[in-house]
């Protein structure tokens, strides 16, 4: 079983286990078993695990990979409307557009308070010894409003 299959099945597994423990809890109260209060905690915990694993599945999204895009580390993110990624000096020009598209697709809908986010890729250009300046080689604007 792969990780993603296990991830999809965990809410069901914990849910069925919680239902089973709930039936055992009812039986423990009917027959006045000594462990009836301990089994309540296990029942609630398993149902809580079921709900939390379901919530994790709802929030989990795989990264989008676009052909031709290169990895660029994000060096600045103000958390609202600006993301800057750093390209190497030998970054190919034909990879700029796919990389910008990949970065914009991996932003989550509804994040960043619905702002229009500017995504920039920049290189560092050496001017003289010990002095350099950033040069923006690509830019895209993405609207992340929930639709």
N, C-alpha and C positions, 0 to 999 in steps of 0.2 A: 504494500500500500504506500503510495507516494505521500509526500507531505501535504499536498493540496487536497488529496482525497481524505486524508485524516482530518485536515482542517474543516472540510465540509461536513464530516460525519460527527465531529465532537459534540455539537449541540444536541443531536439526536441521542448519542450514547449517554451523555450526562442527563438528558431529559428522561430517558427510559430508566436509568438508574435511580433518579430522583423519584419517579413515580413508584418504582418498586419499593424504595425506602419509605415512601409515604404510606403504602399499603402495609408494610411491616410496622410502621409507627402506629397506625390505627389498630392493628392486631395486638401490639404491645399494650396499648391502653385498654383494649377490651379484656384481655386476659391478665392485666395487671402485672406485666413483667417488670423486673427491676431496672432494666436498661432503657425504659421508655423515654426518659428525658435525654439520654445520650444520643439516641437515634434521631431525635428531633433536630439536633445540630447537624448531623450528617445529611439528613434530608434537605434541610435548608441550604447547606453548603453545596450539595450536588446540583440543586436547582439554580443556585446562584452561578455556579460554574457553567451550566447550560446557557443561561442568559448572557453571561459575559463573553463566552466563546461565540455566540450568535452575533453579539454586537461587534466583536472583533472582525468577523467575516464581513459584516456590512461595511466596516470602515476600511478593510484591506483592499488595496488596488495594486495591480502589478504595474511596473514601470513600462512605459511605451518605448519601444526600440525602433527607430526609423533607419532604413538602409542609407548608408552614406554619411551618417552622423558620427562624429568623433566625440570622445569623452573630453569634457572641459570642466575643471573644478569651479564651483561657485565661490568667488572670493568676497562678494558683498551681497547681502540680502537684508534690506531694511524691514522686512516682514510685512510690508504694505504694498508699495507700488514700484519697487526697483530691485532688479536682480542683475548682478554683473558676474560674468564668467570669464576666466582667463584662458586665452589660447596660447599655445607655444609659438615660438618664432617660425617653426616650419609647418604651421597649420595650413592645410590646403584650402584654397579659395572656394573650390567646389563643395566643400563640406560645411560652409557657413550656413547656408539656408537649411539643410537637413538638421544641423545641430540646433539652430534656433527653434525649428519646429518641434524637435524632440524635447527641448527644455520647456517650451510652452505647453506641450501636451501633457507633461508630467506635473503641471500645476493642478491642484485639486479645485474642482468647481466649488464655489461658495466660500473659498478661503480668502484671506486678505480683505475682508469686509466688502467684497464685491468691487474692488478697485480695478482700474485699467492698469495692468502691470507692464512696465517696460523691461524687456530682457535684452541685455547688451553683451556682446562678446568683444573683449578688448585684448590687444597685445601691448607689450611694453617695448617701446622703441628707444634705443640708446641714442642720446644726443651727443654726449661727450663722456669723458671718464668720470664715473660716479654720478652722472646725471641722466635721467631717463624720463620719458613722458608716456602716458597711456594713449593708445590710439584705438578708437572704436572701429572694428571691422565689420560689425553686423548688429542690427537692432530690429526688434519686433515688439509690437504692442499687443497684449492679450487681455481680453475682458473675461474675468473669472466670476461673473455674476451667475447665480443659480438660476437655471432656466428649466 
